[in-house]
Amino acid sequence: MESIIQIRAAHKTTAIITTIVLAISSCLVGQVTFFNSTLVSLRKVVMLNPLFSVSVVSGTAILSHPCYYYPVTHKPILFGFFVQSVFFAELAIFIELDTIRIVLFVFVGLVISLFALSASQSNQVTQARRENSTDPGIMKGLKEATAVLKDLAGVSKTLNDQGVDAEGREYGVVLLQPAYTGYQLNLGEISSYPPGYKENAGIFCHNNPWISCAEATLGHGDRAFAVYRKTCPAYIEDISEIHRTEPYVYSQMVAGKDAPTFGEAKNSWLTGTAAWTFFNISQYILGIQPTLDGLRVDPCIPHTLTGYTVTRRFRGAEYRITVDNAAGVQHGVKAVTVDGKAICGNVLPLAAAGTEVTVQVTMG
């Protein structure tokens, strides 16, 4: 017993200093091997308390790479801090501190660990940004993304073609092809519909505007407007005898080619198609988009459209917007004037409520 007390006294200072160094180095250095070099000075202390030994090894090992775990989950870090707290508590008890000093000792140790972890994460993020800026894998990823976009373009063409009948009449973009021909438990509702109806390879009008929005986002004005026309009542009145719903109302769906009545619409009025179409035509094709900083004017229109005018009330003010597309482009704003004064960019400054604002936009 006397020899143990002597060892405790002799290694008290060494143990405290080594503990603090371990807490910082385990986060900053990021290597478990650092622990091996300091283990020599603690070997007698560790031998006296097996639980303390486990705490030191586990805590150092887990905390040695905290930033590598951080993007995935917080659990390894939280567990690491738990083990580290046991580490400090075991050491404090071993060197015979009283209860208050034990708590203070553990608290100080954890604060040091948290500070070191924060510094380590900051360094890791900085290093990752530097590596990513020159990482050849980024270029590879861009090439793969380009290939995927080309594949998606092929899929889009296929789904567009499936919405055209033998006489060349276009009814819209189908959801999928081929249709499911029987119920599948793992698929559920989509396979419960007859082939060619609703989500099962039908032309679901509700999400055709989403496709138009996507085309506009990519700057494809001609294609965005082409998708819009396929389900817009004003453009399909000549096929009313096939459509068989009110010629002035949007429908939820149009039967696909797998259905016995290809081109026949269903569920007029009962649909979100009208709302999504308004969103698409006003904000993506005509390009009048409300933002926190003001109205953004970003048209994406067919190149044959030479211009248009829009009156938009926004936050109590009335904006009269004229868009000139004499250049015959699909997307791009060359100049914007507000009440005769040129502005930078295409976000209109906020006007006072009750005022009228004249806006001229030139595409190019």
ZIZI-V305214 format. One record per pair of residues at least 4 apart in sequence whose C-alpha atoms are under 8 Angstrom apart, sorted by the first residue. I is the first residue (numbers start at 0). J is the second residue. Records with the same first field share a line. If there is no record, write none. Layout:
I=J  J
//
This chain:
0=4
1=5
2=6
3=7
4=8
5=9
6=10  43  44
7=11  44  93  94
8=94
9=13
10=14  41  44
11=15  94
12=16
13=17  40  41
14=18  41  90
15=19
16=20
17=21  37
18=22  87
19=23  108  111
20=24
21=25  34  59
22=26  59  108  111  112  115
23=27  28  111  112  115
24=28  29  33  63
25=29  30  31  33  34  59  60  62  63  64
26=62  63  64  65  112  115  116  119
27=63  115  116  118  119
28=33  63
29=62  63  64
30=34  63  64
31=35  59  60  63
32=36
33=37
34=38  59
35=39
37=41
38=42
41=45
42=46
43=47
44=48
45=49  51  52
46=52
48=52
49=53
50=54  89
51=55  86  89  90
52=56
53=57
54=58  82  83  85  86
55=59  83  86
56=60
57=61  79  82
58=62  79  80  82  83  86
59=63  83
60=64
61=65  75  76  79
62=76  79  80
64=68
65=69  75  76  116  120
66=70  116  119  120  123
68=72  73  75  76
69=73  76
73=77
74=78
75=79
76=80
77=81
78=82
79=83
80=84  109  112
81=85
82=86
83=87  109
84=88  105  108  109
85=89
86=90
87=91  104  105  108
88=92  101  102  104  105
89=93
90=94
91=95  96  101  104  105
92=96  97  101
96=100  101
97=101
98=102
99=103
100=104
101=105
102=106
103=107
104=108
105=109
106=110
107=111
108=112
109=113
110=114
111=115
112=116
113=117
114=118
115=119
116=120
117=121
118=122
119=123
120=124
121=125
122=126
123=127
124=128
125=129
126=130
127=131
128=132
129=133
130=134
131=137
133=137
134=138
135=139
136=140
137=141
138=142
139=143
140=144
141=145
142=146
143=147
144=148
145=149
146=150
147=151
148=152
149=153
150=154
151=155
152=156
153=157
154=158
155=159
156=160
157=161
158=162  172  173  174  175  176
159=163  171  172  173
160=172
161=172  173  176  255  256
162=169  170  171  172  173  202  255  256
163=167  168  169  170  171
164=168  169  256  261
169=229
170=202  229  230  253  262
171=202  204  207  226  229  230  253
172=202  203  207  226
173=200  201  202  203  255
174=198  199  200  201  202  203
175=198  199  200  201
176=200
177=200
178=194  195  199  200  257
179=190  194  199  200
180=190  193  194
181=190  191
182=186  187  190  191
183=187  190  191
186=190
187=191
188=192
189=198  199
190=199
192=196  197  198  199
193=199  258
194=199  200  201  257  258
195=199  200  201  202  254  255  256  257  258  261
196=200  201  202  252  253  254  255  258
197=201  202  203  252  253  254
198=202  203
200=255  257
201=252  253  254  255  256
202=252  253  254  255
203=207  251  252  253
204=208  230  249  250  251  252  253  272
205=251  252  270  271  272  273  275
206=210  272  275
207=211  226  227  230
208=212  226  227  272  275  276  279
209=213  275  279
210=214  223  226
211=215  222  223  224  226  227  279
212=216  223  279  283  284
213=217  223
214=218  219  220  222  223
215=219  220  222  223  283  284  299  300
216=283
218=299  329  330
219=223  299  300  329  330
220=224  284  299  300  301  302  329  330
221=225  300  301  302  329
222=226  301
223=227  284  299  300  301
224=228  284  300  301
225=229
226=230
227=231  276  280
228=234  235
229=234  235
230=234  235  249
231=235  249
232=236  246  247  248  249
233=246  247
235=239  246
236=246
238=242
239=243  244  245  246
241=262  263
242=253  262  263  264
243=263  264
244=248  250  264  265  267
245=267
248=267  268
249=267  268  270  272  273
250=264  265  266  267  268  269  270  272
251=264  265  266  267  268  269  270  271  272
252=264  265  266
253=261  262  263  264  265
254=258  260  261  262  263  264  265
255=260  261  262
256=260  261  262
257=261
266=270
271=275
272=276
273=277
274=278
275=279
276=280
277=281
278=282  283
279=283  284
280=284  285  286
281=285  286  287  288
282=286  287  288
283=287  288  297  298  299
284=298  299  300
285=297  298  299  300
286=295  296  297  298  299
287=294  295  296  297  298
288=294  295  296  297
289=293  294  295  313
290=294  295
292=346  348  349
293=346  347  348  349
294=313  346  347  348  349
295=345  346  347
296=345  346  347
297=330  331  332  345
298=329  330  331  332
299=329  330  331
300=304  328  329  330
301=328  329
302=324  327  328  329
303=327
304=324  327
305=323  324  325  326  327
306=321  322  323  324  325
307=321  322  323
308=319  320  321  322
309=318  319  320  321
310=317  318  319  320
311=317  318  319  320
312=316  317  318
313=317  318
314=352
315=351  352  353  354
316=350  351  352  353  354  355  356
317=353  354  355  356
318=355  356  357  358
319=355  356  357  358
320=357  358  359  360
321=358  359  360
322=359  360  361  362
323=359  360  361  362
324=328  361  362  363
325=362
326=362  363
327=363
328=362  363
330=362  363
331=362  363
332=345  360  361  362  363
333=360  361  362  363
334=341  342  344  345  360  361  362
335=341  342  343  344  345  358  359  360  361
336=340  341  342  358  359  360
337=341  342  347  356  357  358  359
338=356  357  358
339=357  358
350=354  356
//
